[in-house]
Amino acid sequence: MTTLANRIGELDWTAIAAQLDSEGYAVLPRLIGADQACQLAREACKSNARCRKPLEAVDAGRGELLYFSAGLSQPWAQWRTDFYRQLAPVANRWNEMLNVAYRYPAELSAFLERNGQAGQTKAQSHVNLLRAGDYLALHRRSDGQHVFPLQVVALLTQPRKDFTGGELVMTEQRPRMQSRPMVVPLGAGDAAIITTAQRPCKGASGHYRANLRHAISRVRSGERIGVELSFHNAPGNDEEQRAFDLHI
């Protein structure tokens, strides 16, 4: 049986890297089977171990984020490790294009060790749970000294069956140009690799930085459940996260 770890390794990473270079995102259709996506969605909503944060509390939209905490559960922990291993070369190539000396280590564990040394210990990976009228405002997760330029999002429920609306939206701002909006089409079990905050774009005088943010448009009906895997942690710690969640 082909596992998701094998599936990630068997993807056409040359083509994926080329699309990331040209668009800032790459869709991975049917990465997760529909039945598995449905099961993961149910498990995500049942868990009482995750920190829950209303988006209204941080003026980031309407709905709920369910944080995984530092000890990321399976299968997410393994998928995060496997994706990082494939994306680290892309991230290093992007830094080279932008003349940035920083290089990402080959393995996620080594990168997270750098995070910890810099005080970045607050987990960012989460499930987003949006119901009718909910949305996730435009944002980017770029706090801290060690920021990985790519992240992975996946959709666990079926558009037009489980919910309507709720499109993944990205905007890209290039110097002296109008913002470019992009709607990233996802079905149940689809994933997308997206730019965390900045990516290189080629111009007449070399590469320059384009700034990207992403959002989820308003859900019109039903319930949309998705997951967002970040490869870097934010400044702070999980105790602060739990204290915040208890406070609200």
Secondary structure, DSSP 8 states (H G I E B T S, - for coil): ---HHHHHHHS-HHHHHHHHHHHSEEEETTSS-HHHHHHHHHHHHH-SSSEEEEGGGGTSEESEEEE--SS--TTHHHHHHHHHHHHHHHHHHHHHHTT------SSHHHHHHHHHHTTB-B---EEEEEETT-EEEEE----SSS--SEEEEEE-S-BTTTEEE--EEEEEE-TTS--EEEEE---TT-EEEEESSEEEEEETTEEEEEEEEEEE--EEEEEEEEEEE-SS-BSB-HHHHHHHHHH-
